Amino acid sequence: MLRVNHVYLFTDLEGNVPIWEAIMADHEPVVKILADNGATISSSDVGQFSCTAVEQNNLELLKKILYHGGDVTLPKSNGSTALHVAVCEGNTEIVKFLLD
């Protein structure tokens, strides 16, 4: 098994880690390979990822963030959380999910 100094932990200029890019693109085999080799979504801005999922009205993406160890209650850099975004957008399904 090839490991290249934990490259999968590095963020790009937008703060994204490889596993987030794979999750967003729905590349499940790539997500599995990265996760099996220690990649974690929590090594980056999970608050931003969670807000992005809510902005896209994508409950499944939010669930994937949780599944891969992300804390969807964390704020992004401006202090907003996924719950703030869901409330502002009137997304009752995601608000209920986040409150559970």
C-alpha distances in whole Angstrom, upper triangle without the diagonal:
4,7,10,12,13,14,14,17,19,22,24,28,29,27,24,20,18,18,22,22,20,22,25,24,24,20,19,16,15,16,14,11,12,14,11,9,12,14,18,21,23,22,24,28,28,32,32,29,31,34,33,32,36,37,36,37,34,34,31,29,30,29,26,26,27,24,22,23,26,29,32,35,33,36,35,36,39,40,40,38,37,40,42,41,41,45,46,45,46,43,45,42,39,42,42,38,38,41,39
4,7,10,10,11,12,15,17,20,21,25,26,24,22,18,16,17,20,20,19,21,24,23,23,20,20,17,15,16,15,11,12,14,12,9,12,14,17,20,22,20,23,26,27,30,30,28,30,33,32,32,35,36,35,37,34,34,31,29,30,29,26,26,27,25,22,23,25,29,31,34,32,34,33,34,38,38,38,36,36,39,41,40,40,44,45,44,46,43,44,42,39,41,42,38,38,41,40
4,6,6,8,9,12,13,17,19,22,24,21,19,16,14,15,19,19,18,20,23,23,23,20,20,17,15,15,15,11,11,13,12,8,10,11,15,18,19,17,20,23,24,28,27,26,28,31,30,30,33,34,33,35,32,33,30,27,28,28,24,24,25,23,20,21,23,26,29,31,30,31,30,31,34,35,35,34,33,37,38,37,38,42,42,42,44,41,43,40,37,39,40,37,35,38,38
4,6,6,8,11,11,15,16,20,22,20,18,15,13,15,18,18,18,21,23,23,24,21,21,19,16,17,17,14,12,15,14,11,12,12,15,18,19,17,19,22,24,27,26,25,28,30,29,30,33,34,33,35,33,33,31,28,29,29,25,24,26,25,21,22,23,27,29,31,29,31,29,29,33,34,34,33,33,37,38,37,38,41,42,41,44,41,43,41,38,40,41,37,36,39,39
4,6,8,9,10,14,16,19,21,19,18,14,14,16,19,19,19,22,24,24,25,23,23,21,18,18,18,16,13,15,15,11,11,12,15,17,18,15,17,21,22,26,25,24,27,30,29,29,33,34,33,35,33,33,31,28,29,29,26,24,26,25,21,21,22,25,28,30,27,29,27,27,31,32,33,32,32,35,37,36,37,41,41,41,43,41,43,41,37,39,40,37,35,38,38
4,5,6,8,11,14,17,19,16,15,11,11,12,15,16,16,18,21,21,22,20,20,19,15,15,15,13,10,12,12,9,8,8,11,13,14,11,14,18,19,22,22,21,24,26,25,26,29,30,30,32,29,29,27,24,25,25,22,20,22,21,17,18,19,22,24,26,24,26,24,25,29,29,30,28,29,32,33,33,34,37,38,37,40,37,39,37,33,35,36,33,31,34,34
4,5,6,9,11,14,16,14,12,9,9,11,14,14,14,17,19,19,20,18,19,18,14,14,16,13,10,13,14,11,11,9,12,13,15,12,13,17,18,22,21,20,23,25,24,25,28,29,28,30,28,29,27,23,24,25,22,20,22,21,18,19,19,22,24,26,24,25,23,24,27,28,29,28,28,31,32,31,33,36,36,36,38,36,38,36,33,35,36,33,31,34,34
4,6,8,11,14,15,12,10,7,6,7,10,11,11,13,15,16,17,15,16,15,11,11,12,11,7,9,11,9,8,6,8,10,12,10,11,14,15,19,18,17,20,22,21,21,25,26,25,27,24,25,23,20,21,21,18,16,19,18,14,15,16,19,21,23,21,23,21,22,25,26,26,25,25,28,30,28,30,33,33,33,35,33,35,32,29,31,33,29,28,31,31
4,7,10,13,14,11,9,6,7,9,11,12,13,15,16,18,19,18,18,18,15,13,15,14,10,11,13,11,9,6,7,9,9,6,8,12,13,17,16,15,18,21,20,21,24,25,25,27,24,25,23,20,20,21,18,16,18,18,14,14,14,17,19,21,19,20,19,19,23,23,24,23,23,26,28,27,28,31,32,32,34,32,34,32,28,30,32,28,26,29,29
4,7,10,11,9,8,6,8,10,11,12,14,16,17,18,20,19,20,20,16,15,18,16,13,14,17,14,12,10,11,11,12,8,8,12,14,17,16,15,19,21,20,21,24,25,25,27,25,26,25,21,22,23,20,18,20,20,17,17,16,19,20,22,20,20,18,18,22,23,24,23,23,27,28,27,29,32,32,32,34,32,35,33,29,31,33,30,28,31,31
4,7,7,5,5,5,8,10,10,10,13,15,15,17,19,18,20,20,17,16,19,18,14,16,19,17,15,12,12,10,11,9,7,9,12,15,13,13,16,18,17,18,21,21,22,24,23,24,23,19,20,22,19,16,19,20,17,17,15,18,19,21,18,18,15,15,19,20,21,20,21,25,25,24,26,29,29,29,31,30,32,31,27,29,31,28,26,29,30
4,5,5,5,7,9,12,11,10,14,15,15,16,19,18,20,21,18,17,20,19,16,18,21,19,18,15,15,13,15,12,10,11,14,16,14,14,18,18,16,19,22,21,21,24,23,25,24,20,21,23,20,18,21,22,19,20,18,20,21,23,20,19,16,16,19,21,22,22,22,26,26,24,26,29,29,28,32,30,33,31,28,30,32,30,28,31,32
4,6,7,10,12,15,14,13,16,18,17,18,21,21,24,25,21,20,24,23,20,22,25,23,21,18,18,16,17,14,12,12,15,16,14,15,18,18,16,19,22,21,21,25,24,26,26,22,22,25,23,20,23,25,22,22,20,22,22,23,20,19,16,15,17,20,21,21,22,25,25,23,26,29,28,28,31,30,33,32,29,30,33,31,28,32,33
4,6,9,12,14,12,11,15,16,14,16,19,20,22,24,20,19,23,23,19,21,24,23,21,18,17,14,15,14,10,10,12,13,10,11,15,14,13,16,18,17,18,21,20,22,22,19,19,22,20,17,21,22,20,20,18,19,19,20,18,16,13,12,15,17,17,18,18,22,21,20,22,25,24,24,27,26,29,28,25,26,29,27,25,28,30
4,7,10,12,10,11,14,15,14,16,19,19,21,22,19,18,21,21,17,18,22,20,18,15,13,11,12,10,6,7,10,11,9,10,13,14,13,15,18,17,18,21,20,22,21,18,18,20,18,15,18,20,17,17,15,16,16,18,15,14,11,11,14,16,16,17,17,21,21,19,22,25,24,24,27,26,28,28,24,25,28,26,23,26,28
4,7,8,6,7,10,11,11,13,15,15,17,19,15,14,17,17,14,15,19,18,16,12,11,9,11,9,7,7,9,12,9,9,12,13,12,14,17,17,17,20,18,19,19,15,16,18,15,13,16,17,15,15,13,15,16,18,16,16,13,14,17,18,18,17,17,21,21,20,22,25,25,24,27,25,28,26,23,25,27,24,22,26,27
4,6,5,7,9,10,11,13,14,14,15,16,13,11,14,14,10,12,15,14,12,9,8,7,9,8,6,9,10,13,12,10,14,16,14,15,19,19,19,21,19,20,19,15,16,18,15,13,16,16,13,14,12,15,16,19,17,17,15,16,20,21,20,19,19,23,24,22,24,27,27,27,29,27,29,28,24,26,28,25,23,27,27
4,5,5,6,9,10,11,12,11,12,13,9,9,12,11,8,10,13,12,12,8,9,9,12,11,10,12,13,16,15,13,16,18,16,17,20,21,20,22,20,21,19,15,17,18,14,13,16,16,13,15,14,17,18,21,20,21,19,20,23,24,23,22,21,25,26,24,26,29,29,28,31,28,30,28,25,28,29,26,25,28,28
4,5,5,6,9,10,10,9,10,11,8,6,9,9,6,8,11,11,10,7,7,6,10,10,10,12,12,15,14,11,14,17,15,15,18,20,18,20,17,18,16,13,14,15,11,10,13,12,9,11,11,15,16,19,18,20,18,20,23,23,23,21,20,23,25,23,24,27,28,27,29,26,28,26,23,25,26,23,22,26,25
4,5,5,6,9,10,10,11,13,11,8,12,13,10,11,14,14,13,10,9,6,10,10,9,10,9,12,11,8,11,13,11,11,15,16,15,17,14,15,14,10,11,13,10,8,12,12,10,12,10,14,14,17,16,17,15,17,20,21,19,18,16,20,21,20,20,24,24,23,26,23,25,23,20,22,24,21,20,23,23
4,6,5,6,9,9,11,13,10,9,13,13,11,13,16,16,15,12,12,10,13,13,12,13,13,15,13,10,13,15,12,13,16,17,15,18,15,17,15,12,14,15,12,12,15,15,13,15,14,17,17,20,19,20,17,19,22,23,22,20,19,22,24,21,22,26,26,25,27,25,27,25,22,25,26,23,23,26,26
4,5,5,6,5,7,9,6,6,9,10,9,11,14,14,14,11,12,11,14,15,14,15,15,17,16,13,15,17,15,14,18,19,17,19,16,17,14,11,14,15,11,12,15,14,12,15,15,18,18,22,21,22,20,22,25,26,24,22,20,24,26,23,24,27,28,26,28,25,27,25,22,25,27,23,23,27,26
4,5,5,6,7,10,9,6,10,12,10,11,14,15,15,12,11,10,13,15,14,14,13,15,14,10,12,15,12,11,15,16,14,15,12,13,11,8,10,11,7,8,12,11,9,13,12,15,15,19,19,20,19,21,24,24,22,20,17,21,23,21,21,24,25,23,25,22,24,21,19,22,23,20,19,23,23
4,5,8,10,13,11,10,13,15,14,15,18,19,18,15,14,12,15,16,14,14,13,15,13,9,11,13,10,9,13,13,11,13,10,12,11,7,10,12,9,10,14,14,12,15,14,17,15,19,19,19,18,20,22,23,21,19,16,20,21,19,19,23,23,21,23,20,23,20,18,21,23,20,20,23,23
4,5,9,11,10,10,13,15,14,15,18,19,19,16,16,14,18,19,17,18,17,19,16,13,15,17,13,13,16,16,13,16,13,15,13,10,14,15,12,13,17,16,15,18,17,20,19,23,22,23,21,23,25,26,24,23,20,23,25,22,22,26,26,24,26,23,25,23,21,24,26,23,23,27,27
4,6,9,9,8,11,13,13,14,17,18,19,16,16,14,18,19,19,19,17,19,18,14,16,18,15,13,16,17,14,16,12,14,11,9,13,13,10,12,15,14,13,17,17,20,19,23,23,24,23,25,27,28,25,23,20,23,25,23,22,26,27,24,26,23,25,22,20,24,24,21,22,26,25
4,6,5,6,9,10,11,12,14,16,17,14,15,15,18,19,19,20,19,21,20,16,18,20,18,16,20,21,18,19,16,17,14,12,16,15,12,14,17,15,14,17,18,21,21,25,25,26,25,27,29,30,28,26,23,26,28,26,26,30,30,28,30,27,28,25,23,27,28,24,25,28,28
4,5,5,6,9,10,10,12,14,15,14,14,14,18,19,19,21,19,22,21,17,19,21,19,17,20,22,19,20,17,17,13,12,15,14,11,13,15,13,12,16,17,20,20,24,24,26,25,28,30,30,29,26,23,26,29,27,26,30,31,29,30,27,28,25,23,26,27,23,24,27,26
4,5,5,6,9,10,10,13,15,13,15,16,19,20,21,23,21,24,24,20,22,25,22,21,24,25,23,24,20,21,17,16,19,17,14,16,18,15,14,18,19,23,23,27,27,29,28,30,33,33,32,29,27,30,32,30,30,33,35,33,34,31,32,29,27,30,30,27,27,31,29
4,5,5,6,8,10,11,13,11,13,14,17,17,18,20,19,22,21,18,20,23,21,20,23,24,22,24,20,21,18,16,18,18,14,15,18,15,13,17,18,21,22,26,25,27,26,28,31,31,30,28,26,29,31,29,29,33,34,32,34,30,32,29,27,30,30,27,27,30,29
4,6,5,6,8,10,11,9,10,10,14,15,15,17,16,19,19,15,17,20,18,17,21,22,20,21,18,18,15,13,15,14,11,12,14,12,9,13,14,18,19,22,22,24,23,25,28,28,27,24,23,26,28,26,26,30,31,29,31,28,29,26,24,27,27,24,24,27,26
4,5,5,6,8,10,9,11,12,16,17,18,20,19,22,22,19,20,23,22,20,23,25,23,24,21,20,17,15,17,16,12,14,15,12,10,13,15,19,20,24,24,26,26,28,31,31,30,27,25,28,30,29,29,32,34,32,33,30,31,28,26,29,29,25,25,28,27
4,6,5,6,9,9,11,13,17,17,18,21,20,24,23,20,22,25,24,22,26,28,26,27,23,23,20,18,20,19,15,16,18,15,13,16,18,21,23,26,26,28,27,29,32,32,31,29,27,30,33,31,31,35,36,35,36,33,34,31,29,32,32,28,28,31,30
4,5,5,6,5,8,10,13,13,15,17,17,21,20,17,20,23,21,20,24,26,24,26,22,22,19,17,19,18,14,14,16,14,11,13,15,19,20,24,23,25,24,26,29,29,28,26,25,28,30,29,29,33,34,33,35,32,33,30,27,30,31,27,26,29,28
4,5,5,5,6,9,12,12,14,17,16,19,20,17,19,22,21,20,23,25,24,25,22,21,18,16,17,16,12,12,13,11,8,10,13,16,18,21,21,23,23,25,28,28,27,25,24,26,29,28,28,31,33,32,33,30,31,28,26,28,28,25,24,27,26
4,6,7,10,13,15,15,18,21,19,23,24,21,22,26,25,24,27,29,28,28,25,24,21,20,20,19,16,16,16,14,11,13,16,20,22,25,24,27,27,29,32,32,31,29,27,30,33,32,32,35,37,36,37,34,34,31,29,31,31,27,27,30,28
4,6,9,13,14,14,17,20,19,23,24,21,23,26,25,25,28,30,29,30,27,26,23,21,22,21,18,17,18,16,13,14,17,20,23,26,25,27,26,28,31,31,31,29,28,31,33,32,33,36,37,37,38,35,36,34,31,33,33,30,29,32,30
4,6,10,11,11,14,17,17,20,21,19,21,24,24,23,26,28,27,29,25,25,22,20,20,19,16,15,16,14,11,12,14,17,20,22,21,24,23,25,29,28,28,26,25,28,31,30,31,34,35,35,36,33,34,32,29,31,31,27,26,29,28
4,7,9,8,11,14,14,17,18,16,18,21,20,20,23,25,24,25,22,22,20,17,18,17,14,13,14,13,9,10,12,15,18,20,19,21,20,22,26,25,25,23,23,26,28,27,28,31,32,32,33,31,32,29,26,28,29,25,24,27,27
4,5,6,8,11,10,14,15,13,15,18,18,17,20,22,22,23,20,20,18,15,15,15,12,10,11,11,7,7,8,12,14,17,15,18,17,19,23,22,22,20,19,22,24,24,25,28,29,29,30,28,29,26,23,25,26,22,21,24,23
4,5,6,8,7,11,11,9,11,14,14,14,17,18,18,20,17,17,16,12,12,13,10,7,9,10,6,7,6,9,11,14,13,15,14,16,19,19,19,16,16,19,21,20,21,24,25,25,27,24,26,24,20,22,23,20,18,21,21
4,5,7,6,9,11,10,11,14,15,15,18,20,20,21,19,18,18,15,13,14,12,9,10,11,8,6,5,7,10,12,10,13,13,15,18,17,17,15,15,18,20,20,21,24,25,25,27,25,26,24,21,22,23,20,18,20,20
4,7,8,11,12,12,14,16,17,17,20,21,22,24,22,21,21,17,17,17,15,12,13,14,11,10,9,11,13,15,13,14,13,15,18,18,19,17,18,21,22,22,24,26,27,28,30,28,29,27,24,25,26,23,21,24,24
4,6,9,9,9,11,13,14,15,17,19,19,21,20,20,20,16,15,17,15,12,14,15,12,11,9,11,12,14,11,12,10,12,15,15,16,15,16,19,20,19,21,24,24,25,27,25,27,26,22,23,25,22,20,23,24
4,5,5,7,9,10,11,13,15,16,17,19,18,18,18,15,14,16,15,11,13,16,13,12,9,10,10,12,9,9,7,8,12,12,12,11,12,16,16,16,18,21,21,21,24,22,24,23,20,20,23,20,18,21,22
4,5,5,6,8,10,10,12,14,15,16,15,15,15,12,10,12,12,8,10,12,11,9,6,7,7,9,7,8,7,10,13,12,12,10,10,13,15,14,16,18,19,20,22,20,21,20,16,17,19,17,14,17,18
4,5,5,6,9,10,11,12,14,15,15,15,16,13,11,14,14,10,12,15,14,12,9,8,6,7,5,5,4,8,10,9,8,6,7,10,11,11,13,15,16,17,19,18,19,19,15,15,18,16,13,16,17
4,5,5,6,9,10,10,12,14,14,15,16,13,11,15,14,11,13,16,15,15,11,11,9,11,9,7,5,8,9,10,9,8,8,12,12,11,13,16,16,16,19,18,20,19,16,17,20,18,15,18,20
4,5,5,6,9,10,11,12,11,12,13,9,8,11,11,8,11,13,12,12,9,10,8,11,10,10,8,11,13,13,12,10,9,13,14,12,13,17,17,17,19,17,19,18,14,16,19,16,14,18,19
4,5,5,6,9,10,11,10,10,11,8,6,9,10,7,9,12,12,12,9,8,6,8,8,9,8,12,13,13,10,8,5,9,11,9,10,14,14,14,16,14,16,15,11,12,15,12,10,14,15
4,5,5,6,9,10,10,11,13,10,9,12,13,11,13,16,16,16,12,12,8,10,10,8,8,11,11,11,8,6,4,8,9,6,8,11,11,11,14,12,15,15,11,12,15,14,12,15,17
4,5,5,6,9,9,11,12,9,9,13,13,11,14,16,16,16,13,14,11,13,13,12,10,13,13,14,11,10,8,12,12,9,11,14,14,13,15,14,16,16,13,14,17,16,14,18,19
4,6,5,6,5,7,8,6,6,9,10,9,11,14,14,15,12,13,10,13,13,13,12,16,16,16,13,11,8,11,13,10,10,14,14,12,14,12,14,13,10,13,15,13,12,16,17
4,5,5,6,7,10,9,7,11,12,11,13,16,17,17,14,14,10,12,13,13,13,16,16,15,12,10,6,8,10,7,6,10,10,9,11,8,11,10,7,9,12,11,10,14,15
4,5,8,10,13,11,11,14,15,14,16,19,19,20,17,17,13,15,15,14,13,16,15,15,12,11,8,11,11,7,8,11,10,8,11,10,13,13,10,12,16,15,14,17,19
4,5,9,10,9,10,13,14,14,16,18,19,20,17,18,15,17,18,17,16,19,18,19,16,14,11,13,14,10,10,14,13,11,13,11,14,13,11,14,16,15,15,19,20
4,6,9,9,9,12,14,14,16,18,19,20,18,18,14,16,18,18,17,20,20,20,16,14,11,12,13,10,8,12,12,9,11,8,11,9,8,11,13,12,13,16,17
4,5,5,7,9,10,11,13,14,16,17,15,16,13,16,17,18,17,21,21,21,17,15,11,13,15,12,11,14,15,13,14,11,13,10,9,12,14,12,13,16,17
4,5,5,6,9,10,11,12,14,16,14,14,12,14,16,18,18,22,22,21,18,15,11,12,15,13,11,14,16,14,14,10,11,8,6,10,11,8,10,13,13
4,5,5,6,9,10,10,12,14,14,15,13,16,18,19,20,23,24,23,20,17,14,15,18,16,14,18,19,17,18,14,15,12,10,14,14,11,12,16,15
4,5,5,6,9,10,11,13,11,13,11,14,16,17,17,20,21,21,18,15,12,15,17,15,14,18,19,17,18,15,16,14,11,14,15,12,13,17,16
4,5,5,7,9,10,11,9,10,7,11,13,14,14,18,19,18,16,12,9,11,14,13,12,15,17,16,16,13,14,12,9,12,13,9,9,13,13
4,5,5,6,9,10,9,10,9,12,15,17,18,21,23,21,19,15,12,14,17,16,14,18,20,19,19,15,16,13,10,13,13,9,10,13,12
4,5,5,6,9,8,11,10,14,15,18,18,21,23,22,20,17,14,16,19,18,17,20,22,21,22,18,19,16,14,16,17,13,13,17,16
4,6,5,7,5,8,7,11,12,14,14,18,20,19,17,14,12,14,17,16,16,19,21,20,21,18,19,17,14,16,17,13,12,16,15
4,5,5,5,6,7,10,12,15,16,19,21,19,18,14,12,14,17,17,16,19,22,21,22,19,19,16,13,15,15,11,11,14,13
4,6,7,10,10,14,15,18,19,22,25,23,21,18,16,18,21,21,20,23,25,24,24,21,21,18,16,18,18,14,14,17,15
4,6,9,11,14,15,17,18,21,23,22,21,18,17,19,22,21,21,24,26,25,26,23,24,21,18,20,20,17,16,19,18
4,7,9,12,12,15,16,19,22,20,20,17,16,18,21,21,21,23,25,25,26,23,24,21,18,20,20,16,15,17,16
4,6,9,9,12,13,16,18,17,16,13,12,15,17,17,17,20,22,22,23,21,21,19,16,17,18,15,13,16,15
4,5,6,9,11,15,17,14,14,11,10,12,15,15,16,18,20,21,22,19,20,18,15,15,16,13,11,13,13
4,6,8,10,14,15,13,11,8,7,9,11,12,12,14,16,17,18,16,16,15,11,12,13,11,8,11,12
4,7,10,13,14,11,10,6,7,7,10,11,12,13,16,17,18,16,16,16,12,12,13,11,8,10,11
4,7,10,11,9,9,6,8,10,11,12,14,15,17,18,20,18,19,19,15,15,17,15,11,13,15
4,7,7,5,5,4,7,9,9,11,13,14,15,17,19,18,19,20,16,15,18,17,13,15,17
4,6,5,6,6,9,11,11,11,14,16,15,17,19,19,21,21,17,17,20,19,16,18,20
4,6,8,9,12,15,13,14,17,18,18,19,22,22,24,25,21,21,24,22,19,21,24
4,6,9,12,14,11,12,16,16,15,17,20,21,23,24,20,20,23,22,19,21,24
4,7,10,11,9,11,14,15,14,17,19,19,21,22,19,17,21,20,17,18,21
4,7,8,6,7,10,11,11,13,15,15,17,18,15,14,17,17,14,16,19
4,5,5,6,9,10,11,13,14,14,15,16,12,11,14,14,10,12,15
4,5,5,6,9,10,11,12,11,12,12,9,9,12,11,8,11,13
4,5,5,6,9,10,10,9,10,11,8,6,9,9,7,8,11
4,6,5,6,9,10,10,12,13,11,9,12,13,10,12,15
4,5,5,6,8,9,11,12,10,9,13,13,11,13,16
4,6,5,6,5,7,9,6,6,10,10,9,11,14
4,5,5,6,7,10,9,7,10,12,10,11,15
4,6,8,10,13,11,10,14,15,14,15,18
4,5,9,11,10,10,13,14,14,16,18
4,6,9,9,8,11,13,13,14,17
4,6,6,6,9,10,11,12,14
4,6,5,6,8,10,10,12
4,6,5,6,9,10,11
4,5,5,6,8,10
4,5,5,6,9
4,6,5,6
4,5,5
4,5
4
